[in-house]
């Protein structure tokens, strides 16, 4: 969690709150976490 906090620029406490499953995470926080984990998130229209 410490390494993820450093990569995202978010505090460890913020990460725990974001990922606890209770609070509604902000899009920007999820975007930073995915980028730090080298995960690309893409949306596409249904056909």
PyMOL Python script that loads the backbone (N, CA, C, O; Angstrom):
from pymol import cmd

cmd.read_pdbstr("""\
ATOM      1  N   UNK A   1       0.819  -1.181   0.000  1.00  0.00           N
ATOM      2  CA  UNK A   1       0.000   0.000   0.000  1.00  0.00           C
ATOM      3  C   UNK A   1       0.874   1.261   0.000  1.00  0.00           C
ATOM      4  O   UNK A   1       0.520   2.272  -0.607  1.00  0.00           O
ATOM      5  N   UNK A   2       2.008   1.190   0.681  1.00  0.00           N
ATOM      6  CA  UNK A   2       2.918   2.337   0.709  1.00  0.00           C
ATOM      7  C   UNK A   2       3.445   2.640  -0.687  1.00  0.00           C
ATOM      8  O   UNK A   2       3.508   3.801  -1.090  1.00  0.00           O
ATOM      9  N   UNK A   3       3.817   1.619  -1.412  1.00  0.00           N
ATOM     10  CA  UNK A   3       4.328   1.813  -2.775  1.00  0.00           C
ATOM     11  C   UNK A   3       3.243   2.375  -3.688  1.00  0.00           C
ATOM     12  O   UNK A   3       3.511   3.258  -4.502  1.00  0.00           O
ATOM     13  N   UNK A   4       2.032   1.871  -3.556  1.00  0.00           N
ATOM     14  CA  UNK A   4       0.918   2.377  -4.357  1.00  0.00           C
ATOM     15  C   UNK A   4       0.638   3.835  -4.010  1.00  0.00           C
ATOM     16  O   UNK A   4       0.346   4.636  -4.897  1.00  0.00           O
ATOM     17  N   UNK A   5       0.722   4.182  -2.742  1.00  0.00           N
ATOM     18  CA  UNK A   5       0.518   5.571  -2.324  1.00  0.00           C
ATOM     19  C   UNK A   5       1.563   6.482  -2.969  1.00  0.00           C
ATOM     20  O   UNK A   5       1.238   7.577  -3.429  1.00  0.00           O
ATOM     21  N   UNK A   6       2.807   6.031  -3.000  1.00  0.00           N
ATOM     22  CA  UNK A   6       3.870   6.828  -3.614  1.00  0.00           C
ATOM     23  C   UNK A   6       3.640   6.996  -5.110  1.00  0.00           C
ATOM     24  O   UNK A   6       3.840   8.083  -5.652  1.00  0.00           O
ATOM     25  N   UNK A   7       3.221   5.923  -5.779  1.00  0.00           N
ATOM     26  CA  UNK A   7       3.008   5.985  -7.232  1.00  0.00           C
ATOM     27  C   UNK A   7       1.804   6.843  -7.602  1.00  0.00           C
ATOM     28  O   UNK A   7       1.815   7.497  -8.645  1.00  0.00           O
ATOM     29  N   UNK A   8       0.769   6.854  -6.769  1.00  0.00           N
ATOM     30  CA  UNK A   8      -0.449   7.600  -7.091  1.00  0.00           C
ATOM     31  C   UNK A   8      -0.429   9.030  -6.585  1.00  0.00           C
ATOM     32  O   UNK A   8      -1.149   9.887  -7.097  1.00  0.00           O
ATOM     33  N   UNK A   9       0.404   9.289  -5.569  1.00  0.00           N
ATOM     34  CA  UNK A   9       0.395  10.617  -4.960  1.00  0.00           C
ATOM     35  C   UNK A   9      -0.721  10.767  -3.938  1.00  0.00           C
ATOM     36  O   UNK A   9      -0.959  11.863  -3.430  1.00  0.00           O
ATOM     37  N   UNK A  10      -1.405   9.669  -3.634  1.00  0.00           N
ATOM     38  CA  UNK A  10      -2.463   9.675  -2.631  1.00  0.00           C
ATOM     39  C   UNK A  10      -1.897   9.157  -1.312  1.00  0.00           C
ATOM     40  O   UNK A  10      -0.926   8.400  -1.307  1.00  0.00           O
ATOM     41  N   UNK A  11      -2.494   9.556  -0.207  1.00  0.00           N
ATOM     42  CA  UNK A  11      -2.030   9.045   1.078  1.00  0.00           C
ATOM     43  C   UNK A  11      -2.515   7.609   1.265  1.00  0.00           C
ATOM     44  O   UNK A  11      -3.481   7.179   0.635  1.00  0.00           O
ATOM     45  N   UNK A  12      -1.831   6.877   2.138  1.00  0.00           N
ATOM     46  CA  UNK A  12      -2.259   5.501   2.419  1.00  0.00           C
ATOM     47  C   UNK A  12      -3.671   5.491   2.994  1.00  0.00           C
ATOM     48  O   UNK A  12      -4.471   4.615   2.665  1.00  0.00           O
ATOM     49  N   UNK A  13      -3.976   6.453   3.844  1.00  0.00           N
ATOM     50  CA  UNK A  13      -5.307   6.532   4.435  1.00  0.00           C
ATOM     51  C   UNK A  13      -6.373   6.731   3.363  1.00  0.00           C
ATOM     52  O   UNK A  13      -7.443   6.124   3.417  1.00  0.00           O
ATOM     53  N   UNK A  14      -6.070   7.582   2.393  1.00  0.00           N
ATOM     54  CA  UNK A  14      -6.992   7.823   1.288  1.00  0.00           C
ATOM     55  C   UNK A  14      -7.207   6.554   0.465  1.00  0.00           C
ATOM     56  O   UNK A  14      -8.328   6.259   0.051  1.00  0.00           O
ATOM     57  N   UNK A  15      -6.127   5.803   0.231  1.00  0.00           N
ATOM     58  CA  UNK A  15      -6.239   4.558  -0.521  1.00  0.00           C
ATOM     59  C   UNK A  15      -7.107   3.546   0.221  1.00  0.00           C
ATOM     60  O   UNK A  15      -7.954   2.885  -0.380  1.00  0.00           O
ATOM     61  N   UNK A  16      -6.891   3.429   1.531  1.00  0.00           N
ATOM     62  CA  UNK A  16      -7.701   2.499   2.318  1.00  0.00           C
ATOM     63  C   UNK A  16      -9.181   2.873   2.256  1.00  0.00           C
ATOM     64  O   UNK A  16     -10.037   1.998   2.127  1.00  0.00           O
ATOM     65  N   UNK A  17      -9.486   4.172   2.348  1.00  0.00           N
ATOM     66  CA  UNK A  17     -10.874   4.618   2.258  1.00  0.00           C
ATOM     67  C   UNK A  17     -11.452   4.344   0.871  1.00  0.00           C
ATOM     68  O   UNK A  17     -12.600   3.920   0.740  1.00  0.00           O
ATOM     69  N   UNK A  18     -10.646   4.592  -0.160  1.00  0.00           N
ATOM     70  CA  UNK A  18     -11.087   4.385  -1.537  1.00  0.00           C
ATOM     71  C   UNK A  18     -11.396   2.920  -1.819  1.00  0.00           C
ATOM     72  O   UNK A  18     -12.350   2.606  -2.530  1.00  0.00           O
ATOM     73  N   UNK A  19     -10.583   2.025  -1.260  1.00  0.00           N
ATOM     74  CA  UNK A  19     -10.686   0.602  -1.577  1.00  0.00           C
ATOM     75  C   UNK A  19     -11.420  -0.223  -0.518  1.00  0.00           C
ATOM     76  O   UNK A  19     -11.415  -1.451  -0.594  1.00  0.00           O
ATOM     77  N   UNK A  20     -12.052   0.425   0.471  1.00  0.00           N
ATOM     78  CA  UNK A  20     -12.670  -0.337   1.562  1.00  0.00           C
ATOM     79  C   UNK A  20     -14.001  -0.990   1.195  1.00  0.00           C
ATOM     80  O   UNK A  20     -14.498  -1.828   1.948  1.00  0.00           O
ATOM     81  N   UNK A  21     -14.579  -0.631   0.073  1.00  0.00           N
ATOM     82  CA  UNK A  21     -15.836  -1.243  -0.328  1.00  0.00           C
ATOM     83  C   UNK A  21     -17.064  -0.599   0.291  1.00  0.00           C
ATOM     84  O   UNK A  21     -18.191  -1.004   0.006  1.00  0.00           O
ATOM     85  N   UNK A  22     -16.853   0.399   1.132  1.00  0.00           N
ATOM     86  CA  UNK A  22     -17.967   1.081   1.791  1.00  0.00           C
ATOM     87  C   UNK A  22     -18.203   2.456   1.177  1.00  0.00           C
ATOM     88  O   UNK A  22     -19.332   2.821   0.849  1.00  0.00           O
ATOM     89  N   UNK A  23     -17.117   3.210   1.026  1.00  0.00           N
ATOM     90  CA  UNK A  23     -17.246   4.558   0.477  1.00  0.00           C
ATOM     91  C   UNK A  23     -17.295   4.510  -1.046  1.00  0.00           C
ATOM     92  O   UNK A  23     -16.840   3.550  -1.669  1.00  0.00           O
ATOM     93  N   UNK A  24     -17.843   5.544  -1.616  1.00  0.00           N
ATOM     94  CA  UNK A  24     -17.931   5.659  -3.075  1.00  0.00           C
ATOM     95  C   UNK A  24     -16.670   6.373  -3.565  1.00  0.00           C
ATOM     96  O   UNK A  24     -16.496   7.563  -3.302  1.00  0.00           O
ATOM     97  N   UNK A  25     -15.784   5.655  -4.278  1.00  0.00           N
ATOM     98  CA  UNK A  25     -14.514   6.266  -4.682  1.00  0.00           C
ATOM     99  C   UNK A  25     -14.697   7.313  -5.774  1.00  0.00           C
ATOM    100  O   UNK A  25     -15.615   7.232  -6.591  1.00  0.00           O
ATOM    101  N   UNK A  26     -13.811   8.286  -5.768  1.00  0.00           N
ATOM    102  CA  UNK A  26     -13.808   9.312  -6.809  1.00  0.00           C
ATOM    103  C   UNK A  26     -13.179   8.729  -8.070  1.00  0.00           C
ATOM    104  O   UNK A  26     -12.269   7.905  -7.994  1.00  0.00           O
ATOM    105  N   UNK A  27     -13.660   9.154  -9.207  1.00  0.00           N
ATOM    106  CA  UNK A  27     -13.138   8.678 -10.490  1.00  0.00           C
ATOM    107  C   UNK A  27     -11.644   8.960 -10.596  1.00  0.00           C
ATOM    108  O   UNK A  27     -10.881   8.115 -11.065  1.00  0.00           O
ATOM    109  N   UNK A  28     -11.228  10.141 -10.164  1.00  0.00           N
ATOM    110  CA  UNK A  28      -9.826  10.533 -10.268  1.00  0.00           C
ATOM    111  C   UNK A  28      -8.938   9.594  -9.455  1.00  0.00           C
ATOM    112  O   UNK A  28      -7.831   9.263  -9.880  1.00  0.00           O
ATOM    113  N   UNK A  29      -9.414   9.168  -8.301  1.00  0.00           N
ATOM    114  CA  UNK A  29      -8.634   8.251  -7.456  1.00  0.00           C
ATOM    115  C   UNK A  29      -8.491   6.893  -8.134  1.00  0.00           C
ATOM    116  O   UNK A  29      -7.401   6.320  -8.163  1.00  0.00           O
ATOM    117  N   UNK A  30      -9.576   6.387  -8.671  1.00  0.00           N
ATOM    118  CA  UNK A  30      -9.530   5.093  -9.362  1.00  0.00           C
ATOM    119  C   UNK A  30      -8.614   5.183 -10.575  1.00  0.00           C
ATOM    120  O   UNK A  30      -7.862   4.251 -10.861  1.00  0.00           O
ATOM    121  N   UNK A  31      -8.677   6.289 -11.276  1.00  0.00           N
ATOM    122  CA  UNK A  31      -7.834   6.492 -12.454  1.00  0.00           C
ATOM    123  C   UNK A  31      -6.350   6.471 -12.067  1.00  0.00           C
ATOM    124  O   UNK A  31      -5.543   5.863 -12.770  1.00  0.00           O
ATOM    125  N   UNK A  32      -5.986   7.118 -10.974  1.00  0.00           N
ATOM    126  CA  UNK A  32      -4.599   7.132 -10.510  1.00  0.00           C
ATOM    127  C   UNK A  32      -4.146   5.735 -10.095  1.00  0.00           C
ATOM    128  O   UNK A  32      -3.018   5.333 -10.383  1.00  0.00           O
ATOM    129  N   UNK A  33      -5.019   5.003  -9.425  1.00  0.00           N
ATOM    130  CA  UNK A  33      -4.681   3.647  -8.975  1.00  0.00           C
ATOM    131  C   UNK A  33      -4.461   2.738 -10.175  1.00  0.00           C
ATOM    132  O   UNK A  33      -3.483   1.992 -10.209  1.00  0.00           O
ATOM    133  N   UNK A  34      -5.348   2.787 -11.153  1.00  0.00           N
ATOM    134  CA  UNK A  34      -5.208   1.952 -12.338  1.00  0.00           C
ATOM    135  C   UNK A  34      -3.926   2.282 -13.095  1.00  0.00           C
ATOM    136  O   UNK A  34      -3.231   1.381 -13.564  1.00  0.00           O
ATOM    137  N   UNK A  35      -3.614   3.560 -13.216  1.00  0.00           N
ATOM    138  CA  UNK A  35      -2.388   3.964 -13.914  1.00  0.00           C
ATOM    139  C   UNK A  35      -1.154   3.464 -13.162  1.00  0.00           C
ATOM    140  O   UNK A  35      -0.192   3.015 -13.785  1.00  0.00           O
ATOM    141  N   UNK A  36      -1.174   3.537 -11.841  1.00  0.00           N
ATOM    142  CA  UNK A  36      -0.041   3.077 -11.038  1.00  0.00           C
ATOM    143  C   UNK A  36       0.155   1.572 -11.162  1.00  0.00           C
ATOM    144  O   UNK A  36       1.279   1.079 -11.065  1.00  0.00           O
ATOM    145  N   UNK A  37      -0.937   0.842 -11.377  1.00  0.00           N
ATOM    146  CA  UNK A  37      -0.867  -0.605 -11.528  1.00  0.00           C
ATOM    147  C   UNK A  37      -0.678  -1.019 -12.989  1.00  0.00           C
ATOM    148  O   UNK A  37      -0.697  -2.203 -13.324  1.00  0.00           O
ATOM    149  N   UNK A  38      -0.494  -0.001 -13.861  1.00  0.00           N
ATOM    150  CA  UNK A  38      -0.301  -0.238 -15.299  1.00  0.00           C
ATOM    151  C   UNK A  38      -1.495  -0.958 -15.925  1.00  0.00           C
ATOM    152  O   UNK A  38      -1.336  -1.867 -16.740  1.00  0.00           O
ATOM    153  N   UNK A  39      -2.687  -0.532 -15.528  1.00  0.00           N
ATOM    154  CA  UNK A  39      -3.927  -1.092 -16.066  1.00  0.00           C
ATOM    155  C   UNK A  39      -4.599  -0.007 -16.904  1.00  0.00           C
ATOM    156  O   UNK A  39      -4.811   1.111 -16.434  1.00  0.00           O
ATOM    157  N   UNK A  40      -4.928  -0.344 -18.135  1.00  0.00           N
ATOM    158  CA  UNK A  40      -5.598   0.597 -19.023  1.00  0.00           C
ATOM    159  C   UNK A  40      -7.099   0.326 -18.973  1.00  0.00           C
ATOM    160  O   UNK A  40      -7.532  -0.814 -19.138  1.00  0.00           O
ATOM    161  N   UNK A  41      -7.885   1.367 -18.748  1.00  0.00           N
ATOM    162  CA  UNK A  41      -9.326   1.273 -18.644  1.00  0.00           C
ATOM    163  C   UNK A  41      -9.934   1.947 -19.865  1.00  0.00           C
ATOM    164  O   UNK A  41      -9.702   3.133 -20.102  1.00  0.00           O
ATOM    165  N   UNK A  42     -10.714   1.194 -20.645  1.00  0.00           N
ATOM    166  CA  UNK A  42     -11.298   1.721 -21.860  1.00  0.00           C
ATOM    167  C   UNK A  42     -12.793   1.452 -21.873  1.00  0.00           C
ATOM    168  O   UNK A  42     -13.240   0.364 -21.512  1.00  0.00           O
ATOM    169  N   UNK A  43     -13.561   2.442 -22.289  1.00  0.00           N
ATOM    170  CA  UNK A  43     -14.998   2.278 -22.453  1.00  0.00           C
ATOM    171  C   UNK A  43     -15.306   2.256 -23.952  1.00  0.00           C
ATOM    172  O   UNK A  43     -14.692   2.973 -24.742  1.00  0.00           O
ATOM    173  N   UNK A  44     -16.252   1.432 -24.310  1.00  0.00           N
ATOM    174  CA  UNK A  44     -16.663   1.354 -25.720  1.00  0.00           C
ATOM    175  C   UNK A  44     -18.177   1.256 -25.781  1.00  0.00           C
ATOM    176  O   UNK A  44     -18.807   0.670 -24.900  1.00  0.00           O
ATOM    177  N   UNK A  45     -18.748   1.825 -26.807  1.00  0.00           N
ATOM    178  CA  UNK A  45     -20.189   1.759 -26.997  1.00  0.00           C
ATOM    179  C   UNK A  45     -20.601   0.335 -27.340  1.00  0.00           C
ATOM    180  O   UNK A  45     -19.903  -0.369 -28.069  1.00  0.00           O
ATOM    181  N   UNK A  46     -21.730  -0.073 -26.811  1.00  0.00           N
ATOM    182  CA  UNK A  46     -22.253  -1.403 -27.131  1.00  0.00           C
ATOM    183  C   UNK A  46     -22.751  -1.413 -28.565  1.00  0.00           C
ATOM    184  O   UNK A  46     -23.271  -0.414 -29.063  1.00  0.00           O
ATOM    185  N   UNK A  47     -22.588  -2.532 -29.212  1.00  0.00           N
ATOM    186  CA  UNK A  47     -23.023  -2.627 -30.609  1.00  0.00           C
ATOM    187  C   UNK A  47     -24.338  -3.342 -30.706  1.00  0.00           C
ATOM    188  O   UNK A  47     -24.865  -3.519 -31.805  1.00  0.00           O
TER     189      UNK A  47
END
""", "prot")
cmd.dss("prot")
cmd.show_as("cartoon", "prot")
cmd.util.cbc("prot")
cmd.orient("prot")
